Amino acid sequence: MPVKHRHPIADLFDLLGRRWALRVLWELRDDPVPYRILRERCDEVSTSVLATRLRELAAASIVEQTPDGYALTSSGRELLDHLRPLNEWSKRNIWH
């Protein structure tokens, strides 16, 4: 887990700002995904980086390992629900 600050949002931004963290969340948006398939979906990210991100996201209770692969926790799904409007905003305002 990232270093704790006095402001939890800073910890969240620190975690989500790490390479591949947001991509992992996005790829887990629907259903559990086995590690190998998750790695393929993340453009063959290195195994060490993917394993580190999954560990960090799990430590933050955002991702969990299930019998079917990795999945968002209820907290992770809630977080993704808050990020979806940013996706829509970016489509309208940045990449038209």
Secondary structure by P-SEA (a helix, b strand, c coil): cccccccaaaaaaaaaaccaaaaaaaaaccccccaaaaaaaaccccaaaaaaaaaaaaaacccccccccbbbcaaaaaaaaaaaaaaaaaaacccc
